Amino acid sequence: MKVSVLWSMGPRSTEHVELELPEGATVESALTALAQSTSNPPWGEGLPTDTPLNWSVWGRAVSLDTRLRPGDRLATTRALRVDPKVARRERFRKQGAKTAGLFQNRRPGAKPGY
């Protein structure tokens, strides 16, 4: 069965490898095959040590003993550095209510919307 493995060593750069694995292969066996097939595995040089590296299949977190299916896309996932809700609040606070979101494109002199 074919499985895609994707990882990113930094911003705006991704690596992609197609692996041919036996039926019933697990995430752990896919990572072992990846280490043998590439000279630049995602857990090697270049990965910050303070960033935890987790794996997901089609965006859902998986453990190492999860069985893969044909056509699965195994990818690295890292913890978010900033909570998106907090970042949005900070951005809104910095920009002000009159210059953000729906209020940005108001015509001068227009009635206030309720």
RAURLIN-V226274 format. One line per field, one symbol per residue. ss: DSSP state (~ for helix, > for strand, _ for the rest). phi: phi as a letter, one per 40 degrees, with the letter a starting at -180 (. if undefined). psi: psi as a letter, one per 30 degrees, with the letter a starting at -180 (. if undefined). A space follows every 10 residues. Layout:
BEGIN
ss=???
phi=???
psi=???
END
This chain:
BEGIN
ss=_>>>>>>>>> __>>>>>>>> _____>~~~~ ~~~~~~~___ __________ ___>>>>__> >>____>___ __>>>>>___ ___~~~~~~~ ~~~~~_~~~_ ~~~~~_____ ____
phi=.cbcbbabca cfabbabcbb bcdgcbdccc cccccccbcb ccccdgcccc ccbbbbbfgb cbccccccbd gcbcbcbbcc cbcdccccdc cccccgccbb gcccccccgc cccb
psi=kkkkkklkfa kgklkkkkkj llkgkleeee eeeeefflfi lfgakfkkff jkjlkljhfk kllfgkkllk gljklkklkk ekkeeeeeee eeeeelffgk bffegkkkgl kkk.
END
